[in-house]
Amino acid sequence: MNQITVTVLDAVLAFEPWLEPTDAELDAIEEELPAILADVDLLDMQITTMDRPANELDGRRMRRARHRVLTVRRELANQAATSVAGGAA
């Protein structure tokens, strides 16, 4: 009997349907997508300012990106609190 090496076994199992994200996991990702995108924008801004000295416009963009991250996270937290409180009522 031929044995499958670990690397080949991993490649074979990588396409098994039970390894795919569930519908609930995909819904959770979709729900958090605005926060993920805001974090990516903030990270892009931080990377941009690492390459050169920051000017006044960069400072405004950085503050705007941080504000957007905080706003989106606050909205997600409020939605989660509303859904939990609304479900209990």
Beta strands, then each sheet from edge to edge (+ up, - down):
end
